[in-house]
Amino acid sequence: MVKSAQRKEVLKNWMKQGWLSERKACQIAGISRSGLRYRCQRPEQDKQLKEALLAKASQYPRYGYLMLHALLTNEGLAVNRKQTYRLYTEAGLQVRTKKRRKLHRPRVPMIVPTKANERWCMDFMHDQLGNSRRFRIFNIVDDYSRECIGQIVDTSISGYRVFRALNDLLKVSRKPKSIVCDNGTEFTSKAMFFWAKDNQVELRFIQPGKPTQNAFVESFNGKFRDSYLNQHWFRSLEEARER
């Protein structure tokens, strides 16, 4: 699209200076005369969508155009993903992948909850089987009772798997007001974002490099490793899940 527009501008300059006629210029460039005279007319929807896109981008600076498109689609403002991408790049919102920006999070005060299921915290652990195959352990801890109310053991745990685990947990437990977690890709994923929004649960992300701001689950993980993981040898993933 950009090259075609630039080519049209060059041809128009040649014709203005009297170097070529319109017919000859179109023959050289291999385009039609109607294509040369075409003026792009974007509908009013582009303007409204661009304003909404800029507002969402300022509200959620960490998300790219796909995430912003999903938010706008939920509000009935966007339909075509290519249109969102075009406006996203025109507004200069293209995310640079080579330079990673340092993540800034506000400090989360550690307020002790007053009752069960008021605030949860979650984190991952790593261990390996007897055949040196590594696996992950996902723990959910109630900050008031200090009880591990949920746990997943698997070789790979994605954000969608965490989303499913929390949905299953809500079937047997009361919904918390907030969940404290770090900035891992599983917790900042699109699945977790919409889960928190649909269930009206606040995801409270800790500051990068500050695990003490998620002290309850970190304390549980340390005790769990010392008293159990370091004391057992698992031959298979099924055995680790069962124990």
N, C-alpha and C positions, 0 to 999 in steps of 0.2 A: 504493500500500500504506500509506504514512504517513497520507494524508488519510483513508482508510477507517478506520484504527485510531483516529485522532483523533475522527472522527465517532461511532464506537462509544462512546468514553469520554464524549463530551458527552451522548449519549442515556442512558447508564447513570447519569450524575450527575442528569439530569432525573428519571429514574425513582426514584432514591434519595430525592430531595427531594419526591416525590409530585406533581410537576407533570404527568406524563404516565404512562399505562399502557404496558406493553411493546408491546401490539398497536398502540396509537395512535402511539407513537414510531417503530415500524418502518414504519408507513404513511407518516408524514411524511418519513422518511429514504429510503424506497424500497428497503429491504432486508428480507430474510426474518428471521423470529424465530430460526431455527436459525443463520443467519449471525451474528446478534447474540450468541448464546451460544457461538459457536465459540471454542475455545482452541487457539492454534497449538502444535503438538507437533513440534518438530524432532528428527530422529533423533540418535543418539549420534555418527553420522558427522560432523555439523556441528561438534561439539566437537573431535574429532580433527583435522578438516581445518583448523579455525581455529587450533589450536595449531601445526600444521605450517606454515600460512600465515604466522603471526607469526615463526616461526623462520627461514623462507626470506626474509622481508622484512628481518629484521635482518642476515642474511648477505649479501643482495644489495639494498642500499638504493636503488640507482639504477634498478631495474626496477619496472614497473607490474604491474597484476594479470594482464595477458596473459602476460607473461614468467614470472611466478610460477606461473600456472596450467599453463604448459607444463612447468615443472620438477616440479610436483606430479603431473602426468599421467604423466610418465616414471617416477615412483616408484610409480604405481598408487594414489595417494591422492585424486586429483580426477578427476571424470568430466564434470560439467556446468560449462561456463564461466560461466553465469549464477549458479550457486551460489557459485563462487569470487568473483565480483564482489560478490555480496551480503555475504559474510563479509568481504571486503576493505573495503567501505565501513563495515560495522558496527564493524570494528576501528579505524576512523579512519585507515586507511592511504591514503586517496584522495590522489593526487598533484596538487598545485596546478600548473596550467599557466601561470598568469599570472606567478607568482613563480618564477624559475628559481634554484635553489640553486647556490651556487658549488661546483664539483667539486674535491674534495680527493683527491690521490693521494700515496702515500708516495714518497719519493725513491728512485729506482732507481740503485744504485751501478754505475758503468761498469767492469765487470771484463772484461779482455781475454780472449777465448776462446783455447783452446790448440789447437784443431783445427777443420777445416772441418765445416760443418753442425752446429756446436754451438749457435750462436745466429744467427738472422736478424734483419733489421730491414726495415721497409717504410714507404713514404710515397708521397704523391701530388705531382705537378707539374702545372702548367697552361701552356698555350701556345695559339696561335691560327693558323688557316689563312690562306691568302692572301685569302679572302673574308670575313675577320674572324670566322669561326665558331670558337668556343673548343672545345678538347678537353683531355682529361686524360691523364696518363701515370702509371701505377702501377708503382713499382719495388720489387723485392725484392733485398736485398743480403746476402751472407754476410759477417758481421762479421770472420771470420778471414782469408779470402782477398781481401776487399774487391771481390769480383766480383758483378756484377749477374746473378743466376741466374734472374730472371723479370721480365717486363715486359708490361704491357697498355697499348694506346693506343686510346682510345675517347672519344666525346662524353660518355658517362655510365657511371660504374662504381659499382655498388651493392655492398652488403655481400655479397650472394649471389654476385656476379661475383668478388669477392675470394675467397670460399669455393671456388668452382669452380677458380680459378687455383691456389690452394694445393693442392687435391686433384690437379690435373694435375701439379704440380711434384713431389709426393710419389711419383708413379709412376716418375720418373727420378732422384730424389735421395733421400738418407737423411733421415729425419725429424729436425728440430731439437729441442732441449730447450726452447727458449723463443724467442719472437719479440717484439722491441721495436717499439712503435708509439705514435702519439699518440692523442688521445681523440676522433678523428673518428667520425661516425655510422657509417661503413662498418666500422670496427674494433670498435665497441661494439654492433654489431647482434646480433640473435638468431642469425643464421646463423653468425657468427664465434664466438659463445659456445659453441654446440653443436659446431662443428668442433673447437675447442680441447679441449673436454671429451671428445669421442669419440676424438681422436687423442692425448690426454694431452700436449698442448703448452701451456706456460704463456704467456699473453699478458701481457707486462710493459708496462703503460701508463706513459708518462712524466708528469711533473707539468705541468699546464696552463701555457703560456707559457714552457716550458723546452725548446726544441728542441735544446739542447746535450746533453741526456740521450739523444738519438737521433743522436749526432754522425756515425756512420759513413754512414748513408743521407743525412743532410743534406750531408755533404761530397761524396758522389757526385752528389747533385742539383745542387750548385753547379758542379762540374766539367762535368757533362753539359750544363748550360745554357750555360756559357761556351764550351765547345769544340764544341758541336754545335747546340743549338737556336738560339742566336743567330747561327749561321753559315749556317743553311739556311732556305729559304722553301718551305713546303709548299702545293701547289695543292689537294690533296684529302686526306681522311683515309686513303684507301688508300695514297697515296704516303708519308704519315707512318709508317704501320704497316710498309711495306716497308723504308724506310730505317732 
